[in-house]
Amino acid sequence: MRLAICVTTLIGSLLSALGSGFICLCYLLLPLKPHFRHRLIQSLAIADFLNATSNAASGIYILARDRELPEGIACRMNGLVTQITVQATDLSILAIAIVTVWVVTNPGTFGAWSTRKAVLAVCFIWVLPFITGFTALGKDWYHPVSGNWCWIQKKPVYLRYALTHGWRFFVIISVIVMYTYLHFFLRSHYKELRDAAGDLHADAGALTVDLSNSHSADEKYENDENDKRKTHTQKPSHRDPDYGGEVKKVFLMRAYPFFYVILLIPGIANRMVEASGRSSKVTQLLQASTQFVGLANAITYGWNEKILGELRERFGRRPKPSPGSHIV
């Protein structure tokens, strides 16, 4: 069972390292449009990559030596990286959820985020992880734990909850609340649109043709259309094509928190079992799901941003012109 836990966890770490590393590489190679959502995804990818790489290295050590991780400086550094990157992932997921709700419910502000503001937001995400990470390092709280890595010691129980799990519960609950609110907001919004469309059809059916007033009606229609164009140019609305496209892209970001919550639940369950003073090989094996978060994020990113098409367009072979193509 111990070997199965180690191997399964290591596979997850390696796949997540490759997946998140692929995201980072794409941002270096592909000319993606600069947008604040990409800053958040970059932050998430960096956290995933560092965490998965560190855990893969310690997992390979355990498998190669057939022994648990020893105490020492390497264990403390592994624990530090684990704490910082895990919490940075948590807060990046929270930021993605906040941005998703904000953009969908506030159409007038989706283009107002400058690159500077986005970078500052990302830096703010990493402040708390560094504080909790180095606090635990200074107190010598990093030791080998169940899994292929070192982390905060089990006793006293409140340490893990004060530095990590308490914040994680806050993130998970906040994500669930925000997406529940977003669900009802969209239901209400589209109900209003359907009602408005129904009123338009009813008005159209009640219209009668009056040739004597057609000229004045046309003038009124043109004036109304001009007013509408002016309004649209002043402030984006829920009916603007640009807004709709932007919301569609941002709305797809909800997949990041969804997979995050699903894959993290077994790990939380295992830590709660350990907090009770017991241990379970079954929950330790299920805890391996947490190591697939980076892979899930990479798949979500590739799907949402149509990365295969971008790579094919940039690096694919272009068709050679036929010999007669230059003949006019």
C-alpha positions in Angstrom: 0.0 0.0 0.0 2.9 2.3 0.8 4.4 1.8 -2.6 1.0 2.4 -4.3 0.6 5.7 -2.4 4.1 6.8 -3.4 3.8 5.9 -7.0 0.3 7.4 -7.5 1.3 10.6 -5.8 4.5 10.8 -7.9 2.6 10.3 -11.1 0.3 13.2 -10.2 3.3 15.4 -9.4 5.1 14.6 -12.6 2.0 15.2 -14.8 1.2 18.4 -13.0 4.8 19.6 -13.4 4.7 18.9 -17.1 1.3 20.5 -17.5 2.0 23.7 -15.5 5.4 23.9 -17.1 3.7 23.8 -20.5 1.5 26.8 -19.5 4.5 28.8 -18.5 6.2 27.9 -21.8 3.2 29.0 -23.8 3.3 32.4 -22.2 6.9 32.7 -23.3 6.4 31.4 -26.9 2.9 32.5 -27.9 1.8 36.0 -28.6 -1.3 35.9 -26.3 -3.2 39.1 -25.7 -2.2 40.8 -22.5 -5.2 40.6 -20.2 -5.6 40.6 -16.4 -7.0 37.1 -16.5 -3.7 35.9 -18.0 -1.8 37.4 -15.1 -3.9 35.4 -12.7 -3.4 32.2 -14.7 0.4 32.8 -14.8 0.4 33.1 -11.0 -1.5 29.9 -10.7 0.8 28.1 -13.2 3.9 29.2 -11.5 2.6 28.0 -8.1 1.5 24.7 -9.6 4.9 24.2 -11.3 7.0 24.9 -8.3 4.8 22.8 -6.0 4.7 19.8 -8.4 8.4 20.0 -9.2 9.3 20.0 -5.5 7.0 17.2 -4.7 8.2 15.1 -7.7 11.8 15.5 -6.6 11.0 14.3 -3.0 8.8 11.5 -4.4 11.6 10.3 -6.6 14.0 10.3 -3.6 11.5 8.2 -1.6 11.0 5.7 -4.5 14.8 5.5 -5.3 15.9 5.1 -1.7 12.9 3.1 -0.5 12.7 5.1 2.7 10.9 8.1 4.1 12.2 11.6 3.8 14.8 12.3 6.4 14.8 15.4 8.7 17.2 18.2 7.7 17.6 21.3 5.6 16.3 19.6 2.4 13.1 18.7 4.2 12.7 22.2 5.6 13.2 23.7 2.1 10.7 21.2 0.6 8.2 22.1 3.3 8.8 25.9 2.7 8.1 25.5 -1.0 5.1 23.3 -0.3 3.5 25.8 2.1 4.2 28.9 -0.1 3.0 27.3 -3.4 0.0 25.6 -2.0 -1.3 28.8 -0.4 -0.5 30.8 -3.5 -2.6 28.3 -5.5 -5.4 28.8 -3.0 -5.4 32.5 -3.3 -4.9 32.5 -7.1 -8.1 30.4 -7.3 -9.9 32.9 -5.1 -8.7 35.8 -7.2 -9.9 34.0 -10.4 -13.4 33.4 -8.8 -13.6 37.1 -7.8 -12.6 38.3 -11.2 -15.1 36.0 -12.9 -18.0 37.3 -10.8 -16.9 40.9 -11.1 -16.6 40.9 -14.9 -19.9 39.1 -15.5 -21.8 41.4 -13.1 -20.1 44.7 -14.0 -19.9 45.1 -17.8 -18.7 48.6 -17.6 -15.4 47.7 -15.8 -14.1 44.6 -17.7 -11.6 46.6 -19.7 -10.5 49.0 -16.9 -7.7 46.8 -15.4 -4.3 48.0 -16.5 -1.3 45.8 -16.6 0.1 47.5 -13.6 -3.0 46.8 -11.5 -3.0 43.2 -12.6 0.7 42.8 -11.6 0.0 44.4 -8.2 -2.9 42.0 -7.7 -0.7 39.0 -8.4 2.0 40.3 -6.0 -0.6 40.7 -3.3 -1.6 37.1 -3.8 1.8 35.9 -2.8 2.2 38.1 0.3 0.3 35.8 2.7 2.0 32.6 1.5 5.4 34.1 2.1 4.4 35.3 5.6 3.0 31.9 6.7 5.8 30.0 4.9 8.7 31.8 6.5 6.9 31.9 9.9 6.7 28.1 9.9 10.4 27.9 8.8 11.5 30.2 11.6 9.6 28.1 14.1 11.1 24.8 12.7 7.6 23.4 12.0 8.5 21.6 8.8 8.8 17.8 9.0 8.0 14.7 6.9 4.3 14.0 6.6 2.1 11.5 4.9 2.6 12.0 1.1 5.8 12.5 -0.8 6.8 15.8 0.8 7.6 17.7 4.0 5.1 20.1 5.5 3.8 21.5 8.8 4.0 19.1 11.7 0.8 17.4 13.0 1.0 18.6 16.6 -0.2 20.9 17.9 -3.3 20.5 15.6 -4.1 24.2 15.4 -0.8 24.9 13.4 -2.1 23.5 10.1 -5.5 25.2 10.5 -4.0 28.6 11.4 -1.5 28.6 8.6 -3.2 26.7 5.8 -6.5 24.9 6.3 -8.3 27.8 7.9 -7.5 29.9 4.9 -8.3 27.1 2.5 -11.7 26.6 4.0 -12.3 30.3 3.6 -11.3 30.1 -0.1 -13.5 27.0 -0.8 -16.6 28.5 1.0 -16.1 31.9 -0.8 -15.8 30.2 -4.2 -19.0 28.2 -3.6 -20.9 31.3 -2.4 -19.7 33.5 -5.3 -20.6 30.9 -8.0 -23.9 30.3 -6.4 -24.6 34.0 -6.5 -23.4 34.1 -10.1 -25.7 31.3 -11.0 -28.8 33.1 -9.7 -27.6 36.4 -11.2 -27.4 34.9 -14.7 -30.8 33.2 -14.3 -32.3 36.5 -13.4 -30.5 38.4 -16.1 -31.5 36.0 -18.9 -35.1 35.9 -17.6 -35.2 39.7 -18.0 -33.9 39.4 -21.6 -36.5 36.8 -22.4 -39.2 39.0 -21.0 -38.0 41.9 -23.0 -37.9 39.9 -26.1 -41.5 38.7 -25.5 -42.6 42.3 -25.1 -41.0 43.3 -28.4 -42.8 40.5 -30.2 -46.1 41.5 -28.6 -45.6 45.1 -29.7 -44.7 44.1 -33.2 -47.9 42.0 -33.5 -50.0 45.0 -32.4 -48.5 47.5 -34.9 -50.6 48.7 -37.8 -49.2 50.3 -40.9 -49.9 54.0 -41.2 -48.4 55.3 -44.4 -49.1 59.0 -43.5 -46.9 58.7 -40.5 -44.2 56.5 -42.0 -41.8 59.3 -42.7 -41.9 60.6 -39.1 -41.7 57.1 -37.8 -38.5 56.5 -39.9 -37.0 59.7 -38.5 -37.8 58.7 -35.0 -36.3 55.2 -35.6 -33.1 56.7 -37.0 -32.8 59.1 -34.0 -33.4 56.2 -31.6 -30.8 54.1 -33.3 -28.3 57.0 -33.2 -29.0 57.4 -29.5 -28.4 53.7 -29.0 -25.1 53.8 -30.8 -23.9 56.7 -28.7 -24.9 54.9 -25.5 -23.0 51.7 -26.6 -19.9 53.7 -27.4 -20.0 55.3 -24.0 -20.3 52.2 -21.8 -20.3 48.5 -22.5 -23.5 46.7 -21.7 -24.6 43.1 -21.3 -25.7 43.1 -25.0 -22.5 44.4 -26.5 -20.7 41.8 -28.7 -17.3 42.7 -27.2 -18.6 42.3 -23.7 -20.2 39.0 -24.6 -17.0 37.6 -26.0 -15.0 38.8 -23.0 -17.5 37.4 -20.5 -17.4 34.1 -22.4 -13.7 33.8 -22.0 -13.7 34.9 -18.4 -16.7 32.7 -17.5 -14.7 29.7 -18.7 -12.2 30.4 -15.9 -14.8 29.0 -13.5 -13.3 25.5 -14.4 -10.2 26.3 -12.4 -12.0 26.7 -9.0 -14.3 23.7 -9.9 -11.4 21.2 -10.4 -9.5 22.8 -7.5 -12.3 22.1 -5.0 -13.0 18.6 -6.3 -9.4 17.4 -6.3 -8.6 19.0 -2.9 -11.4 17.4 -0.9 -9.7 14.0 -0.4 -6.5 15.7 0.8 -8.5 17.8 3.4 -10.3 14.6 4.5 -6.9 12.9 5.1 -5.6 15.8 7.1 -8.7 15.8 9.2 -8.2 12.1 10.0 -4.7 12.9 11.0 -5.9 15.7 13.2 -8.0 13.2 15.1 -4.9 11.3 16.0 -5.4 8.4 13.6 -4.1 7.5 10.2 -5.7 5.8 7.2 -3.9 4.3 4.2 -7.1 4.7 2.1 -7.3 8.5 2.7 -3.6 8.8 2.1 -4.0 7.1 -1.3 -7.0 9.3 -2.1 -4.9 12.3 -1.1 -2.9 11.8 -4.3 -5.7 13.6 -6.1 -4.3 16.9 -4.8 -1.2 16.3 -7.0 -3.3 16.4 -10.2 -4.5 20.0 -9.7 -1.7 21.3 -11.9 -2.6 18.9 -14.6 -6.3 19.8 -14.4 -5.4 23.5 -14.6 -3.2 22.9 -17.7 -6.0 21.1 -19.5 -8.4 23.8 -18.6 -6.0 26.5 -19.9 -5.3 24.6 -23.1 -9.0 24.2 -23.8 -10.1 27.7 -22.9 -7.3 29.5 -24.8 -7.4 27.2 -27.8 -3.6 26.5 -27.4 -3.4 23.7 -30.0 -4.7 26.2 -32.7 -2.2 28.8 -31.5 0.7 26.4 -31.7 -0.3 25.1 -35.1 -0.6 28.6 -36.4 2.8 29.6 -35.1 4.9 26.5 -35.6 3.0 24.5 -38.2 4.2 24.0 -41.7 2.7 26.5 -44.1 1.6 25.2 -47.5 4.1 25.8 -50.3 2.8 27.9 -53.2 2.1 25.9 -56.4 4.5 26.5 -59.4 1.8 28.3 -61.3 0.6 30.5 -58.5 2.8 33.4 -59.7 1.5 33.4 -63.2 -1.1 36.1 -63.8 
